[in-house]
Amino acid sequence: MFCCPGPARLPRYLLGITSKARRHASPSILEVFPHHRQVSITATGPRPIKMPAVKEGNEWIGHRGAAGFDLRSDTQTTPTASMLSAIVNCSLLDDVMEEDPTTIELEAHCAALAGKEAGLLVLSGTMGNQVALRALLTQPPHGVLCDYRSHIVKYEAGGVASLCGAMLECVRPQNDIHLTLEDVQEHAHIDDNIHTCPTRVISLENTLNGMLMPLAEAQRISKWAREHDIKMHLDGARLWEVAASGAGSVKEFADCFDTLTLCFSKGLGAPIGSILLGSKSTIKHARWVRKTIGGGLRQAGVIAAAARVALDETFGSDPSGKDGLLKKSHEMATRVAKMWTDLGGKLTYPPHTNMVWLDLKDAGCADARIAELGKEQGLKLMGGRIVCHYQIYQNADEVIPRLDKVFKTIFEEKGKSAGENGNGATALYK
């Protein structure tokens, strides 16, 4: 048996992340890992660890890395040195046992922010959505009504069918932007006709394709759903963007739903993780569901620590997000949209938040061609969706001129066939 001589002391990492100063500090990589302090404890005593050379693409430098020029998605944001510092100092206890202080604190903080009773850390937005729906859908036959463009329809591998055994009622909004109560009423199954699959959950997404669902509309749908004993779920992966836009607070939207998910690894920039919020009873059930699909986390503090820093630094400490970085990315998206339309381009959707949807077909440009032009300018582009996450905004002085050259080249080439420009596969806009 190996024994440590000397008086026992509680290691720093067991204290959790409670210092605001530590959460907001932005140390360099060398401050996080100074070479002369790196030791490993062995049976024979401390032994210096050789610090490996820092490789390109393996640096916790946020916008100064590849993410600062990657406009394909806000999933491309990369973590920062302050997140790494938080990971180094986080607690390392067991989340399945509900004992990890860093994770518990994050779940409680997010639940309070949304006005919900409890929270559950999950590995991804997909996991959060699937766990939520499985917890809400208790007895088939049951159906889920949603927008036909929803993430749960297009990008979650058919999980609602395979995990929940539920039927999706996919609705095309009449306004082509967001579902309305009238859309829901037209397609929901609320009677006792045994030939139909009864609607048990309405799942909304905000933002969807970067577009806002107004708070008033969410409230209308929620009121009607509750009158008909239908549960409400929100895929709020980008609800941070909604709040930062001024359309309503996280809590105001959360009040409309029984469950909601929030993502830390998209616009906020954490390396991994989302959170599911709801009532204590729903989250208790959700823990079982999470376990059945392999989502039980042991030393979850390494995920929760970075997520908390991302929340505090990127969204900001104010519940409105007004002191964070997201609003600046919205302003940049508006600027990019104007650059395109000033050249004669059309937009597929209005740029409500951080996404710009270019009508490439009208401009005579194939997906593959805009990707090629972007590569020539040192930008990563994917089809007609331009995503201005906060690390793009931090590089705006370099990104805007490069993007301007791409746009101008597209219109100089306008009239060429898609075949001449190259035929790219339909992009997956996650």
C-alpha positions as CSV (number, residue, x, y, z in Angstrom):
1,M,0.0,0.0,0.0
2,F,1.3,3.4,-0.9
3,C,1.0,6.1,1.8
4,C,1.6,9.8,1.5
5,P,3.7,11.2,4.4
6,G,2.7,14.4,6.2
7,P,-0.6,16.0,7.2
8,A,-3.6,15.4,4.9
9,R,-4.8,18.4,2.9
10,L,-7.8,18.7,0.7
11,P,-6.5,19.0,-2.9
12,R,-7.4,22.3,-4.6
13,Y,-9.3,20.4,-7.4
14,L,-11.8,19.1,-4.8
15,L,-12.9,22.6,-3.9
16,G,-14.8,23.2,-7.2
17,I,-14.9,26.4,-9.1
18,T,-16.2,29.0,-6.8
19,S,-13.8,31.9,-7.5
20,K,-15.2,34.4,-10.0
21,A,-11.7,35.6,-10.6
22,R,-10.6,32.2,-11.6
23,R,-13.6,31.7,-13.9
24,H,-12.9,35.0,-15.7
25,A,-9.1,34.8,-15.8
26,S,-7.6,34.3,-19.2
27,P,-4.2,32.8,-18.6
28,S,-1.8,31.8,-21.3
29,I,-1.1,28.2,-22.0
30,L,2.2,28.5,-20.1
31,E,0.5,30.0,-17.1
32,V,-1.8,27.0,-17.0
33,F,1.1,24.6,-17.4
34,P,4.4,26.2,-16.3
35,H,7.1,23.6,-17.1
36,H,8.9,23.9,-13.8
37,R,5.7,23.0,-11.8
38,Q,4.7,19.9,-13.6
39,V,5.2,16.8,-11.5
40,S,3.7,13.4,-11.3
41,I,3.5,11.6,-7.9
42,T,4.8,8.1,-7.9
43,A,5.7,5.6,-5.2
44,T,9.2,6.9,-5.3
45,G,8.2,10.6,-5.0
46,P,7.7,13.6,-7.3
47,R,9.2,13.3,-10.8
48,P,9.3,16.1,-13.3
49,I,7.0,15.7,-16.4
50,K,8.4,16.6,-19.7
51,M,6.1,19.2,-21.4
52,P,5.2,18.0,-24.9
53,A,5.7,20.4,-27.7
54,V,2.6,22.4,-28.5
55,K,1.3,21.3,-31.9
56,E,-0.5,23.5,-34.4
57,G,-4.2,22.9,-34.1
58,N,-3.8,21.8,-30.5
59,E,-3.7,25.1,-28.8
60,W,-6.3,26.6,-26.4
61,I,-6.2,30.0,-28.1
62,G,-9.8,30.7,-29.1
63,H,-10.2,33.1,-32.0
64,R,-6.4,33.2,-32.7
65,G,-6.7,29.6,-34.1
66,A,-8.5,28.1,-37.0
67,A,-12.0,28.9,-35.5
68,G,-11.4,32.6,-36.1
69,F,-11.7,32.0,-39.9
70,D,-14.2,29.1,-39.9
71,L,-17.7,30.4,-40.9
72,R,-19.3,27.0,-41.5
73,S,-20.9,26.7,-38.0
74,D,-20.7,28.0,-34.5
75,T,-19.9,24.5,-33.5
76,Q,-16.4,25.3,-34.8
77,T,-15.7,27.7,-31.9
78,T,-12.7,26.5,-29.9
79,P,-12.1,26.6,-26.1
80,T,-9.9,29.2,-24.5
81,A,-7.0,29.1,-22.0
82,S,-9.3,30.2,-19.3
83,M,-11.4,27.1,-19.9
84,L,-8.3,25.0,-19.7
85,S,-7.5,26.7,-16.4
86,A,-10.9,25.9,-15.1
87,I,-10.5,22.2,-16.1
88,V,-7.2,22.0,-14.3
89,N,-8.9,23.4,-11.1
90,C,-12.2,21.6,-11.3
91,S,-13.6,18.9,-8.9
92,L,-13.2,15.3,-10.0
93,L,-15.9,13.4,-8.2
94,D,-18.7,11.2,-9.6
95,D,-21.6,12.7,-11.4
96,V,-23.6,9.4,-11.7
97,M,-23.5,9.4,-7.9
98,E,-24.5,13.1,-8.0
99,E,-21.4,14.1,-5.9
100,D,-19.4,16.3,-8.2
101,P,-19.4,20.0,-6.9
102,T,-18.5,21.6,-10.2
103,T,-21.2,19.8,-12.1
104,I,-23.8,20.3,-9.4
105,E,-23.0,24.0,-9.3
106,L,-23.4,24.3,-13.1
107,E,-26.7,22.5,-13.1
108,A,-28.1,24.6,-10.3
109,H,-26.9,27.8,-11.9
110,C,-28.5,27.1,-15.2
111,A,-31.7,25.9,-13.6
112,A,-31.9,29.2,-11.7
113,L,-31.2,31.2,-14.8
114,A,-34.1,29.4,-16.6
115,G,-36.4,29.4,-13.6
116,K,-36.5,25.5,-13.6
117,E,-36.2,23.2,-10.6
118,A,-33.4,21.0,-11.8
119,G,-30.8,20.5,-14.5
120,L,-28.9,17.5,-16.0
121,L,-25.6,17.8,-17.8
122,V,-25.5,15.9,-21.1
123,L,-22.8,15.3,-23.7
124,S,-24.6,17.0,-26.6
125,G,-27.7,18.8,-27.7
126,T,-28.8,15.6,-29.5
127,M,-28.6,13.6,-26.3
128,G,-30.4,16.4,-24.4
129,N,-33.3,16.5,-26.9
130,Q,-33.6,12.7,-27.0
131,V,-33.5,12.3,-23.2
132,A,-36.1,15.0,-22.8
133,L,-38.5,13.6,-25.3
134,R,-38.1,10.1,-23.9
135,A,-38.8,11.4,-20.4
136,L,-41.9,13.2,-21.6
137,L,-43.3,10.4,-23.8
138,T,-44.4,7.7,-21.4
139,Q,-47.1,5.7,-23.2
140,P,-47.5,5.0,-26.9
141,P,-49.1,5.8,-29.2
142,H,-47.6,9.2,-29.0
143,G,-46.6,11.9,-31.5
144,V,-44.3,14.9,-31.5
145,L,-45.3,18.0,-33.5
146,C,-42.4,20.1,-34.8
147,D,-41.1,22.3,-37.6
148,Y,-40.0,20.2,-40.6
149,R,-36.6,21.8,-40.5
150,S,-36.0,20.9,-36.8
151,H,-32.8,19.4,-35.6
152,I,-34.7,16.4,-34.1
153,V,-36.0,15.7,-37.6
154,K,-32.9,16.3,-39.8
155,Y,-29.8,15.8,-37.7
156,E,-30.5,13.3,-34.8
157,A,-30.3,10.0,-36.7
158,G,-34.0,9.2,-36.3
159,G,-33.7,9.1,-32.6
160,V,-37.3,10.1,-31.9
161,A,-38.4,6.9,-33.7
162,S,-35.8,4.5,-32.5
163,L,-35.5,5.7,-28.9
164,C,-39.1,7.0,-28.2
165,G,-41.1,5.0,-30.7
166,A,-42.9,8.2,-31.5
167,M,-44.3,9.6,-34.7
168,L,-43.1,13.0,-35.9
169,E,-45.6,15.4,-37.3
170,C,-43.4,17.7,-39.3
171,V,-45.1,21.0,-40.1
172,R,-44.1,23.7,-42.7
173,P,-44.8,27.1,-41.2
174,Q,-47.1,29.3,-43.3
175,N,-44.7,32.3,-42.8
176,D,-41.6,30.2,-43.6
177,I,-39.9,31.5,-40.5
178,H,-41.4,30.0,-37.4
179,L,-44.4,27.9,-36.3
180,T,-47.5,29.8,-35.2
181,L,-50.4,28.6,-33.0
182,E,-52.5,28.4,-36.2
183,D,-49.9,26.0,-37.7
184,V,-50.0,23.9,-34.6
185,Q,-53.8,23.8,-34.4
186,E,-54.1,22.7,-38.0
187,H,-51.8,19.7,-37.6
188,A,-52.1,18.6,-33.9
189,H,-54.1,15.5,-33.2
190,I,-56.1,16.1,-30.0
191,D,-59.3,14.1,-30.4
192,D,-60.1,10.4,-29.6
193,N,-60.0,9.2,-33.2
194,I,-58.1,5.9,-32.9
195,H,-56.9,6.1,-36.5
196,T,-54.5,9.0,-35.6
197,C,-51.4,9.2,-33.5
198,P,-52.2,11.7,-30.6
199,T,-49.9,14.7,-30.2
200,R,-48.3,14.4,-26.8
201,V,-45.4,16.8,-27.2
202,I,-44.9,20.0,-29.2
203,S,-41.1,20.5,-29.8
204,L,-40.0,23.9,-30.9
205,E,-36.6,25.2,-31.8
206,N,-35.3,28.7,-31.1
207,T,-33.3,29.9,-32.9
208,L,-34.0,27.8,-36.0
209,N,-31.7,28.5,-38.9
210,G,-30.7,31.6,-37.0
211,M,-34.3,32.9,-37.0
212,L,-36.2,34.0,-34.0
213,M,-39.5,32.7,-32.7
214,P,-41.1,35.7,-30.9
215,L,-41.8,35.3,-27.2
216,A,-45.5,36.1,-27.7
217,E,-45.9,33.3,-30.2
218,A,-44.2,30.8,-27.9
219,Q,-46.5,31.9,-25.1
220,R,-49.6,31.5,-27.4
221,I,-48.6,27.9,-28.3
222,S,-47.7,27.0,-24.7
223,K,-51.1,28.3,-23.4
224,W,-53.0,26.2,-26.0
225,A,-50.8,23.1,-25.4
226,R,-51.4,23.2,-21.6
227,E,-55.2,23.5,-22.2
228,H,-55.0,20.3,-24.1
229,D,-52.6,18.4,-21.8
230,I,-49.7,18.5,-24.4
231,K,-46.2,18.8,-23.1
232,M,-43.8,21.4,-24.5
233,H,-40.1,20.9,-25.2
234,L,-37.6,23.5,-26.5
235,D,-34.5,22.8,-28.4
236,G,-32.8,25.9,-27.1
237,A,-29.3,25.0,-28.3
238,R,-29.1,28.6,-29.5
239,L,-31.5,30.2,-27.0
240,W,-28.5,32.2,-25.8
241,E,-28.6,34.0,-29.1
242,V,-32.3,34.7,-28.7
243,A,-31.7,36.3,-25.3
244,A,-28.7,38.3,-26.6
245,S,-30.8,39.7,-29.4
246,G,-33.2,41.2,-27.0
247,A,-36.2,39.0,-28.0
248,G,-36.7,37.8,-24.4
249,S,-34.8,36.4,-21.5
250,V,-33.9,32.7,-21.1
251,K,-36.4,32.5,-18.2
252,E,-39.2,34.1,-20.2
253,F,-38.9,31.5,-22.9
254,A,-38.2,28.7,-20.5
255,D,-41.5,29.4,-18.7
256,C,-43.3,28.3,-21.9
257,F,-41.8,24.8,-21.8
258,D,-41.8,21.7,-19.6
259,T,-38.2,20.9,-20.7
260,L,-35.5,22.7,-22.6
261,T,-32.0,22.1,-23.7
262,L,-29.2,24.7,-23.8
263,C,-25.9,24.1,-25.6
264,F,-22.4,25.2,-24.3
265,S,-20.4,24.1,-27.3
266,K,-21.9,26.1,-30.1
267,G,-21.8,29.9,-29.9
268,L,-20.5,29.9,-26.3
269,G,-17.3,28.0,-27.3
270,A,-17.0,25.3,-24.7
271,P,-15.4,22.1,-26.0
272,I,-18.4,19.8,-25.2
273,G,-21.7,19.7,-23.4
274,S,-25.3,20.7,-23.2
275,I,-27.8,20.9,-20.3
276,L,-31.4,19.7,-19.9
277,L,-33.6,21.7,-17.6
278,G,-37.0,20.9,-16.2
279,S,-38.9,19.9,-13.1
280,K,-37.3,17.7,-10.4
281,S,-39.5,14.7,-11.3
282,T,-38.7,15.0,-15.0
283,I,-35.0,15.4,-14.5
284,K,-35.1,12.4,-12.1
285,H,-36.6,10.3,-14.9
286,A,-34.2,11.8,-17.4
287,R,-31.2,10.5,-15.4
288,W,-32.4,7.0,-16.0
289,V,-32.9,7.7,-19.7
290,R,-29.4,9.3,-19.9
291,K,-27.9,6.2,-18.3
292,T,-29.6,3.8,-20.8
293,I,-28.0,5.5,-23.7
294,G,-24.5,5.6,-22.2
295,G,-24.6,9.2,-21.0
296,G,-23.8,8.6,-17.4
297,L,-20.7,10.7,-16.6
298,R,-18.2,10.0,-13.9
299,Q,-15.6,12.8,-13.5
300,A,-17.9,15.3,-15.2
301,G,-16.2,18.3,-13.7
302,V,-13.8,18.5,-16.7
303,I,-16.9,19.2,-18.9
304,A,-18.8,21.3,-16.5
305,A,-15.9,23.6,-15.6
306,A,-15.3,24.7,-19.2
307,A,-19.0,25.0,-19.8
308,R,-19.4,27.4,-16.9
309,V,-16.5,29.6,-18.1
310,A,-18.1,29.7,-21.6
311,L,-21.4,30.7,-20.1
312,D,-19.9,33.5,-18.0
313,E,-17.5,34.9,-20.5
314,T,-19.4,34.5,-23.8
315,F,-23.0,34.9,-22.8
316,G,-22.1,37.1,-19.9
317,S,-23.2,37.4,-16.2
318,D,-26.4,39.3,-17.0
319,P,-29.5,37.1,-17.7
320,S,-30.1,39.2,-20.8
321,G,-26.7,38.5,-22.3
322,K,-26.2,42.2,-22.8
323,D,-22.7,42.1,-21.3
324,G,-21.5,39.1,-23.3
325,L,-20.0,38.7,-26.8
326,L,-22.9,37.2,-28.7
327,K,-24.6,40.5,-29.7
328,K,-21.4,41.6,-31.5
329,S,-21.7,38.5,-33.7
330,H,-25.2,39.5,-34.6
331,E,-24.1,42.9,-35.7
332,M,-21.4,41.3,-37.8
333,A,-24.0,39.0,-39.5
334,T,-26.1,42.1,-40.3
335,R,-23.0,43.7,-41.9
336,V,-22.2,40.5,-43.9
337,A,-25.8,40.3,-45.2
338,K,-25.6,43.9,-46.3
339,M,-22.3,43.2,-48.2
340,W,-24.1,40.5,-50.1
341,T,-27.3,42.4,-50.9
342,D,-25.4,45.5,-51.9
343,L,-23.8,43.4,-54.6
344,G,-27.3,42.3,-55.8
345,G,-27.5,39.1,-53.9
346,K,-30.7,37.7,-52.3
347,L,-31.1,36.1,-48.9
348,T,-32.9,32.8,-48.2
349,Y,-33.8,33.8,-44.7
350,P,-33.6,37.1,-42.7
351,P,-30.5,37.4,-40.6
352,H,-32.2,37.7,-37.1
353,T,-29.1,36.7,-35.1
354,N,-25.7,35.3,-36.1
355,M,-26.5,33.4,-39.4
356,V,-26.6,34.8,-43.0
357,W,-28.3,32.6,-45.6
358,L,-27.1,33.4,-49.1
359,D,-29.3,32.5,-52.1
360,L,-26.4,30.9,-54.0
361,K,-28.8,29.5,-56.7
362,D,-29.9,33.0,-57.6
363,A,-26.3,34.1,-57.7
364,G,-25.4,31.1,-60.0
365,C,-22.9,29.7,-57.5
366,A,-22.6,26.1,-56.4
367,D,-21.9,25.0,-52.8
368,A,-18.5,23.6,-53.9
369,R,-17.5,26.9,-55.6
370,I,-18.1,29.1,-52.6
371,A,-16.0,26.6,-50.6
372,E,-13.2,26.9,-53.1
373,L,-13.3,30.7,-53.1
374,G,-13.3,30.7,-49.3
375,K,-10.3,28.4,-49.2
376,E,-8.4,30.8,-51.5
377,Q,-9.0,33.5,-49.0
378,G,-8.1,31.4,-46.0
379,L,-11.8,31.0,-44.9
380,K,-13.8,27.9,-44.3
381,L,-17.2,28.1,-45.9
382,M,-19.9,25.5,-46.4
383,G,-22.7,26.3,-48.8
384,G,-24.9,29.4,-48.5
385,R,-24.9,29.5,-44.7
386,I,-22.5,32.0,-43.1
387,V,-22.2,31.7,-39.3
388,C,-20.7,34.7,-37.5
389,H,-19.8,33.2,-34.1
390,Y,-18.1,35.4,-31.6
391,Q,-14.6,34.2,-32.5
392,I,-15.3,35.3,-36.1
393,Y,-16.3,38.7,-34.8
394,Q,-13.0,38.9,-32.8
395,N,-11.2,38.6,-36.2
396,A,-13.6,40.9,-38.1
397,D,-10.9,43.1,-39.4
398,E,-9.3,40.2,-41.3
399,V,-12.5,38.2,-42.1
400,I,-14.6,41.0,-43.6
401,P,-12.1,41.9,-46.4
402,R,-11.6,38.3,-47.3
403,L,-15.3,37.6,-47.4
404,D,-15.8,40.7,-49.5
405,K,-13.4,39.3,-52.1
406,V,-15.3,36.0,-52.1
407,F,-18.7,37.7,-52.7
408,K,-17.3,39.9,-55.4
409,T,-15.8,37.0,-57.3
410,I,-19.2,35.2,-57.1
411,F,-20.9,38.0,-58.8
412,E,-18.1,38.4,-61.3
413,E,-18.7,34.8,-62.3
414,K,-22.5,35.0,-62.1
415,G,-24.1,33.4,-65.1
416,K,-21.8,30.4,-65.1
417,S,-23.6,27.1,-64.7
418,A,-23.4,25.1,-61.5
419,G,-21.6,22.4,-63.5
420,E,-18.8,24.9,-64.4
421,N,-18.5,26.0,-60.8
422,G,-18.6,22.5,-59.4
423,N,-21.4,20.5,-57.9
424,G,-21.0,20.2,-54.1
425,A,-23.1,17.8,-52.1
426,T,-25.9,19.3,-50.0
427,A,-24.3,20.6,-46.9
428,L,-25.3,19.5,-43.4
429,Y,-26.1,22.6,-41.5
430,K,-25.9,21.4,-37.9
